[in-house]
Amino acid sequence: MRARVRALGGIPIAGAEVQVWQFDGDGLYDVQRAGRRNTARGILASAADGSFHFKSIVAEAYPIPRGGPVGRMLRSLGRHP
């Protein structure tokens, strides 16, 4: 993944904090598992030109749970989870 952090108008933002979270083989983030925190996460800072990069595995697609508040919101908007 390579990207840049920029302000409105395209001005690069140096030192921006970029947080990256990855889910596990069951499609769950660490906060969804009892007792597990701060696994499969990274915190990066953008360079002077606003750029940052990292390497990761290709994540599997997963749906948003339909039973929670986000699922209700998507249904009300006619969107697919």
VMD Tcl script that builds the backbone (N, CA, C; Angstrom):
set m [mol new atoms 243]
animate dup $m
set s [atomselect $m all]
$s set {name element resname resid chain x y z} {
  {N N MET 1 A 0.851 -1.161 0.000}
  {CA C MET 1 A 0.000 0.000 0.000}
  {C C MET 1 A 0.893 1.219 0.000}
  {N N ARG 2 A 0.689 2.097 -0.919}
  {CA C ARG 2 A 1.387 3.387 -0.969}
  {C C ARG 2 A 0.331 4.471 -1.105}
  {N N ALA 3 A 0.464 5.501 -0.301}
  {CA C ALA 3 A -0.509 6.596 -0.351}
  {C C ALA 3 A 0.137 7.875 0.168}
  {N N ARG 4 A -0.596 8.970 0.062}
  {CA C ARG 4 A -0.149 10.267 0.577}
  {C C ARG 4 A -1.279 10.894 1.380}
  {N N VAL 5 A -0.899 11.602 2.433}
  {CA C VAL 5 A -1.860 12.351 3.239}
  {C C VAL 5 A -1.720 13.806 2.823}
  {N N ARG 6 A -2.835 14.385 2.408}
  {CA C ARG 6 A -2.819 15.780 1.943}
  {C C ARG 6 A -3.983 16.552 2.540}
  {N N ALA 7 A -3.769 17.825 2.718}
  {CA C ALA 7 A -4.818 18.731 3.187}
  {C C ALA 7 A -5.681 19.142 1.998}
  {N N LEU 8 A -6.778 19.813 2.291}
  {CA C LEU 8 A -7.573 20.385 1.208}
  {C C LEU 8 A -6.670 21.288 0.397}
  {N N GLY 9 A -6.755 21.221 -0.896}
  {CA C GLY 9 A -5.878 21.996 -1.753}
  {C C GLY 9 A -4.628 21.236 -2.152}
  {N N GLY 10 A -4.446 20.007 -1.628}
  {CA C GLY 10 A -3.342 19.162 -2.050}
  {C C GLY 10 A -2.024 19.349 -1.326}
  {N N ILE 11 A -1.993 20.145 -0.270}
  {CA C ILE 11 A -0.742 20.378 0.459}
  {C C ILE 11 A -0.411 19.129 1.280}
  {N N PRO 12 A 0.813 18.564 1.130}
  {CA C PRO 12 A 1.192 17.362 1.886}
  {C C PRO 12 A 1.186 17.625 3.394}
  {N N ILE 13 A 0.802 16.607 4.156}
  {CA C ILE 13 A 0.814 16.699 5.611}
  {C C ILE 13 A 1.901 15.765 6.138}
  {N N ALA 14 A 2.951 16.349 6.688}
  {CA C ALA 14 A 4.054 15.578 7.266}
  {C C ALA 14 A 3.700 15.154 8.682}
  {N N GLY 15 A 4.092 13.942 9.065}
  {CA C GLY 15 A 3.898 13.476 10.432}
  {C C GLY 15 A 2.477 13.087 10.788}
  {N N ALA 16 A 1.616 12.920 9.793}
  {CA C ALA 16 A 0.245 12.485 10.079}
  {C C ALA 16 A 0.263 11.056 10.593}
  {N N GLU 17 A -0.536 10.754 11.612}
  {CA C GLU 17 A -0.624 9.397 12.129}
  {C C GLU 17 A -1.599 8.597 11.275}
  {N N VAL 18 A -1.125 7.466 10.760}
  {CA C VAL 18 A -1.942 6.568 9.955}
  {C C VAL 18 A -2.033 5.246 10.706}
  {N N GLN 19 A -3.252 4.847 11.049}
  {CA C GLN 19 A -3.451 3.583 11.764}
  {C C GLN 19 A -3.971 2.534 10.791}
  {N N VAL 20 A -3.347 1.351 10.828}
  {CA C VAL 20 A -3.721 0.240 9.958}
  {C C VAL 20 A -4.115 -0.938 10.839}
  {N N TRP 21 A -5.297 -1.504 10.587}
  {CA C TRP 21 A -5.767 -2.679 11.329}
  {C C TRP 21 A -5.994 -3.802 10.328}
  {N N GLN 22 A -5.638 -5.013 10.716}
  {CA C GLN 22 A -5.846 -6.203 9.891}
  {C C GLN 22 A -6.679 -7.194 10.691}
  {N N PHE 23 A -7.573 -7.914 10.042}
  {CA C PHE 23 A -8.332 -8.933 10.754}
  {C C PHE 23 A -7.661 -10.290 10.619}
  {N N ASP 24 A -8.094 -11.249 11.458}
  {CA C ASP 24 A -7.456 -12.571 11.472}
  {C C ASP 24 A -8.108 -13.512 10.460}
  {N N GLY 25 A -7.687 -14.766 10.478}
  {CA C GLY 25 A -8.196 -15.760 9.544}
  {C C GLY 25 A -9.675 -16.048 9.661}
  {N N ASP 26 A -10.277 -15.673 10.790}
  {CA C ASP 26 A -11.720 -15.838 10.975}
  {C C ASP 26 A -12.503 -14.583 10.599}
  {N N GLY 27 A -11.797 -13.562 10.111}
  {CA C GLY 27 A -12.468 -12.321 9.734}
  {C C GLY 27 A -12.779 -11.409 10.899}
  {N N LEU 28 A -12.076 -11.591 12.034}
  {CA C LEU 28 A -12.333 -10.777 13.224}
  {C C LEU 28 A -11.118 -9.914 13.561}
  {N N TYR 29 A -11.386 -8.697 14.004}
  {CA C TYR 29 A -10.332 -7.824 14.503}
  {C C TYR 29 A -10.052 -8.171 15.960}
  {N N ASP 30 A -8.909 -7.752 16.466}
  {CA C ASP 30 A -8.546 -8.094 17.845}
  {C C ASP 30 A -9.579 -7.612 18.864}
  {N N VAL 31 A -10.217 -6.492 18.627}
  {CA C VAL 31 A -11.205 -5.971 19.579}
  {C C VAL 31 A -12.473 -6.819 19.621}
  {N N GLN 32 A -12.623 -7.728 18.659}
  {CA C GLN 32 A -13.778 -8.615 18.631}
  {C C GLN 32 A -13.500 -9.936 19.350}
  {N N ARG 33 A -12.310 -10.094 19.896}
  {CA C ARG 33 A -11.939 -11.312 20.613}
  {C C ARG 33 A -11.615 -10.950 22.058}
  {N N ALA 34 A -12.182 -11.691 22.995}
  {CA C ALA 34 A -11.931 -11.439 24.413}
  {C C ALA 34 A -10.448 -11.613 24.734}
  {N N GLY 35 A -9.874 -10.650 25.422}
  {CA C GLY 35 A -8.495 -10.753 25.879}
  {C C GLY 35 A -7.428 -10.449 24.850}
  {N N ARG 36 A -7.786 -10.170 23.617}
  {CA C ARG 36 A -6.771 -9.875 22.596}
  {C C ARG 36 A -6.852 -8.410 22.206}
  {N N ARG 37 A -5.754 -7.726 22.350}
  {CA C ARG 37 A -5.683 -6.321 21.951}
  {C C ARG 37 A -4.332 -6.060 21.316}
  {N N ASN 38 A -4.326 -5.129 20.413}
  {CA C ASN 38 A -3.097 -4.662 19.764}
  {C C ASN 38 A -2.371 -5.757 18.993}
  {N N THR 39 A -3.121 -6.583 18.295}
  {CA C THR 39 A -2.512 -7.550 17.389}
  {C C THR 39 A -2.938 -7.195 15.969}
  {N N ALA 40 A -2.059 -7.420 15.037}
  {CA C ALA 40 A -2.325 -7.146 13.619}
  {C C ALA 40 A -2.683 -5.674 13.384}
  {N N ARG 41 A -1.945 -4.786 14.064}
  {CA C ARG 41 A -2.141 -3.343 13.894}
  {C C ARG 41 A -0.799 -2.673 13.617}
  {N N GLY 42 A -0.861 -1.543 13.006}
  {CA C GLY 42 A 0.343 -0.754 12.806}
  {C C GLY 42 A 0.017 0.721 12.896}
  {N N ILE 43 A 0.960 1.516 13.379}
  {CA C ILE 43 A 0.817 2.969 13.408}
  {C C ILE 43 A 2.012 3.540 12.665}
  {N N LEU 44 A 1.738 4.316 11.649}
  {CA C LEU 44 A 2.761 4.904 10.797}
  {C C LEU 44 A 2.679 6.420 10.868}
  {N N ALA 45 A 3.762 7.082 10.508}
  {CA C ALA 45 A 3.771 8.550 10.388}
  {C C ALA 45 A 4.125 8.889 8.950}
  {N N SER 46 A 3.412 9.830 8.371}
  {CA C SER 46 A 3.694 10.218 6.992}
  {C C SER 46 A 5.008 10.989 6.917}
  {N N ALA 47 A 5.692 10.852 5.790}
  {CA C ALA 47 A 6.965 11.532 5.537}
  {C C ALA 47 A 6.717 13.015 5.226}
  {N N ALA 48 A 7.779 13.747 4.993}
  {CA C ALA 48 A 7.675 15.187 4.725}
  {C C ALA 48 A 6.762 15.493 3.542}
  {N N ASP 49 A 6.747 14.601 2.552}
  {CA C ASP 49 A 5.888 14.811 1.379}
  {C C ASP 49 A 4.486 14.212 1.564}
  {N N GLY 50 A 4.166 13.780 2.787}
  {CA C GLY 50 A 2.860 13.211 3.091}
  {C C GLY 50 A 2.733 11.740 2.751}
  {N N SER 51 A 3.790 11.134 2.226}
  {CA C SER 51 A 3.702 9.742 1.796}
  {C C SER 51 A 3.880 8.769 2.959}
  {N N PHE 52 A 3.307 7.595 2.783}
  {CA C PHE 52 A 3.539 6.476 3.691}
  {C C PHE 52 A 3.348 5.205 2.884}
  {N N HIS 53 A 3.916 4.111 3.373}
  {CA C HIS 53 A 3.712 2.824 2.716}
  {C C HIS 53 A 3.897 1.694 3.713}
  {N N PHE 54 A 3.274 0.574 3.403}
  {CA C PHE 54 A 3.443 -0.639 4.198}
  {C C PHE 54 A 3.119 -1.834 3.322}
  {N N LYS 55 A 3.555 -2.993 3.758}
  {CA C LYS 55 A 3.306 -4.239 3.056}
  {C C LYS 55 A 2.470 -5.130 3.960}
  {N N SER 56 A 1.485 -5.815 3.381}
  {CA C SER 56 A 0.594 -6.664 4.158}
  {C C SER 56 A 0.135 -7.827 3.299}
  {N N ILE 57 A -0.632 -8.721 3.894}
  {CA C ILE 57 A -1.260 -9.781 3.125}
  {C C ILE 57 A -2.504 -9.222 2.456}
  {N N VAL 58 A -2.996 -9.912 1.440}
  {CA C VAL 58 A -4.235 -9.506 0.795}
  {C C VAL 58 A -5.384 -9.994 1.669}
  {N N ALA 59 A -6.179 -9.061 2.123}
  {CA C ALA 59 A -7.296 -9.399 3.012}
  {C C ALA 59 A -8.448 -10.018 2.223}
  {N N GLU 60 A -9.192 -10.892 2.886}
  {CA C GLU 60 A -10.397 -11.469 2.307}
  {C C GLU 60 A -11.544 -10.480 2.479}
  {N N ALA 61 A -12.453 -10.503 1.545}
  {CA C ALA 61 A -13.649 -9.665 1.672}
  {C C ALA 61 A -14.537 -10.229 2.773}
  {N N TYR 62 A -15.194 -9.372 3.500}
  {CA C TYR 62 A -16.121 -9.823 4.530}
  {C C TYR 62 A -17.270 -8.833 4.610}
  {N N PRO 63 A -18.481 -9.320 4.904}
  {CA C PRO 63 A -19.631 -8.426 4.979}
  {C C PRO 63 A -19.732 -7.744 6.343}
  {N N ILE 64 A -20.415 -6.646 6.362}
  {CA C ILE 64 A -20.748 -5.968 7.613}
  {C C ILE 64 A -21.876 -6.765 8.261}
  {N N PRO 65 A -21.790 -7.062 9.565}
  {CA C PRO 65 A -22.896 -7.784 10.211}
  {C C PRO 65 A -24.220 -7.035 10.029}
  {N N ARG 66 A -25.231 -7.767 9.623}
  {CA C ARG 66 A -26.529 -7.151 9.300}
  {C C ARG 66 A -27.361 -6.814 10.526}
  {N N GLY 67 A -27.066 -7.452 11.678}
  {CA C GLY 67 A -27.920 -7.293 12.846}
  {C C GLY 67 A -27.649 -6.057 13.679}
  {N N GLY 68 A -26.510 -5.399 13.500}
  {CA C GLY 68 A -26.142 -4.265 14.337}
  {C C GLY 68 A -26.601 -2.942 13.777}
  {N N PRO 69 A -26.169 -1.849 14.399}
  {CA C PRO 69 A -26.608 -0.515 13.974}
  {C C PRO 69 A -26.146 -0.150 12.563}
  {N N VAL 70 A -24.959 -0.595 12.169}
  {CA C VAL 70 A -24.495 -0.272 10.815}
  {C C VAL 70 A -25.318 -1.034 9.785}
  {N N GLY 71 A -25.673 -2.287 10.107}
  {CA C GLY 71 A -26.539 -3.051 9.211}
  {C C GLY 71 A -27.891 -2.380 9.034}
  {N N ARG 72 A -28.463 -1.886 10.126}
  {CA C ARG 72 A -29.754 -1.165 10.040}
  {C C ARG 72 A -29.618 0.101 9.204}
  {N N MET 73 A -28.514 0.809 9.393}
  {CA C MET 73 A -28.298 2.023 8.618}
  {C C MET 73 A -28.208 1.700 7.122}
  {N N LEU 74 A -27.436 0.661 6.780}
  {CA C LEU 74 A -27.301 0.290 5.376}
  {C C LEU 74 A -28.637 -0.117 4.766}
  {N N ARG 75 A -29.436 -0.895 5.509}
  {CA C ARG 75 A -30.764 -1.269 5.020}
  {C C ARG 75 A -31.621 -0.031 4.783}
  {N N SER 76 A -31.574 0.928 5.694}
  {CA C SER 76 A -32.400 2.129 5.528}
  {C C SER 76 A -31.959 2.953 4.326}
  {N N LEU 77 A -30.681 2.817 3.955}
  {CA C LEU 77 A -30.164 3.526 2.780}
  {C C LEU 77 A -30.283 2.715 1.503}
  {N N GLY 78 A -30.765 1.454 1.648}
  {CA C GLY 78 A -30.877 0.590 0.482}
  {C C GLY 78 A -29.526 0.098 -0.030}
  {N N ARG 79 A -28.516 0.029 0.872}
  {CA C ARG 79 A -27.171 -0.395 0.494}
  {C C ARG 79 A -26.938 -1.842 0.919}
  {N N HIS 80 A -26.052 -2.522 0.221}
  {CA C HIS 80 A -25.696 -3.914 0.525}
  {C C HIS 80 A -24.527 -3.922 1.515}
  {N N PRO 81 A -24.570 -4.814 2.534}
  {CA C PRO 81 A -23.458 -4.851 3.489}
  {C C PRO 81 A -22.204 -5.424 2.875}
}
mol reanalyze $m
mol bondsrecalc $m
mol representation Tube
mol addrep $m
